[in-house]
Amino acid sequence: MAGAKNHDYHILPPSITPLLGSFSALTMFFGMVMMFQPKVLGGYGSLVFGAGLIGVLYTFWTWWADVIREAHAGDHTPVVQLHLRYGMILFIASEVMFFVGWFWAWFDYSLFPVPLQVEIDHATHAFTVTNLIGQEGAAALEQWPPKGMQVFDAFSLPLLNTLILLCSGTTVTWAHHALIHGDRKGLINGLWLTIILGVIFSCVQAYEYSIAPFPFAGLNYGSAFFMATGFHGFHVIVGTIFLIVCLARAYKGHFTPKQHFGFEAAAWYWHFVDVVWLFLFVVVYVWGGWGAPVH
């Protein structure tokens, strides 16, 4: 027959979701610009940004719900599942390059530091910065972090968070293997433990930020530190939400040993978060703060 299907793919029905997502993202962008310039562009930036954010979140919900319905309808043939995996691999690769940019900035600041003397009032986080060129000679060029700065002790809270994430990597792997072997109880228990560990990591990082001995703005050390570790913390929160959705779907019996790409993608993402943190711990906390006074 002329209209017979002779391939392993499925034809998607018409959907307004991509268009809605595009315009919602554009609205978010303009709202953010308006928030940066409230006096010039009016005081409605937060409202515009919020409207765009609601549209983006709605897009996430409806689009992923459509993907789940397609899976239950049998549209995710082995070839489609393979290509979904390719897509997730490319997404994680793009995230890797995102973090490469922050590592690049960190290495640039640390290997070619500006000779600065920093004095920080740790009660108010007020600080003064003195350029040491011409005052203490070339020896100052070798100093990173900037002279006078306190940094985090890598082997206190950062080491604790490293152990937490490593443990969460084992629990999500346990959940994955339990699913493959048809052990739904093991899947649910492993997901619960992973989510709890992810929440604990975020809480420890929030506490760490609250006692930070250096400010975010005005110093390349503080800016690079908070941007690199902060974006990683954001990815941990996203990954935790990803796993919570998988847990809800596990309770509904959505995953089977042969068809569970949604959970597999979440596990891959979580392992990516683990690996990035190991690099951050070694490069930012251990090597980046070597020889500096600790907080």
Order of alpha helices (4+ residues) and beta strands (2+ residues): alpha-alpha-alpha-alpha-beta-beta-alpha-alpha-alpha-alpha
